Amino acid sequence: MADETGFWAVYTSIPNAGNILVSRLDPRSLDILQSWDTGFPKRSAGETFMICGTLYVTNSHLAGAKVHFAYHTNSSSYEYTDIPFHNQYSHISMMDYNPRERALYTWNNGHQVIYNVTLFHVIQSDG
């Protein structure tokens, strides 16, 4: 996967008990530059995509799916989310983010579906 901040591999491994791992790759050599164990089990995931260094995980590839987990590589932290994901054709078999077009592309039961992504910058203040 590629996003605004890098080139990524998202995978699982037996030594990590089937949890989803994220690795930032060197785009020329494909060497692993850094890896994170998200602690999230692949068996509980539907589809995944990266935006701005954050891994987003849906809870299903079927209708009624939600983006329900986000892992932030910049802080090595995670959060559970509850973002509805409209799945109009019932079965997503592929999902990928295009940072140039700021769009999420899906292959959904024989249809290519494009979701425009609006990014917000959250400003936190002390007090």
Order of alpha helices (4+ residues) and beta strands (2+ residues): beta-beta-beta-beta-beta-beta-beta-beta-beta-beta-beta
